[in-house]
């Protein structure tokens, strides 16, 4: 099972979109500063997750969400804190 997730920085209004099979480990890596693109804005918290059966599906959805960034569709996801597939 693959998960597409959105993280929110607890110190700045920043978001990160990614995918993983192990959300717990991935969040740990973000918060330990082991991910170059997110280490400046740690700590992070998970605010959105969707589950997918294949990596291909997860990658496709991740790209779609990234294309929303800053737009109304992205704001709707983060403002409603939707958790699909849980």
Secondary structure, DSSP 8 states (H G I E B T S, - for coil): -EEEEEEEESSSS-EEEEEES-HHHHHHHHHTT-STTTGGG--EEEEEEEEESSHHHHHHHHHHHHHHTTSHHHHHHHHHT-B---
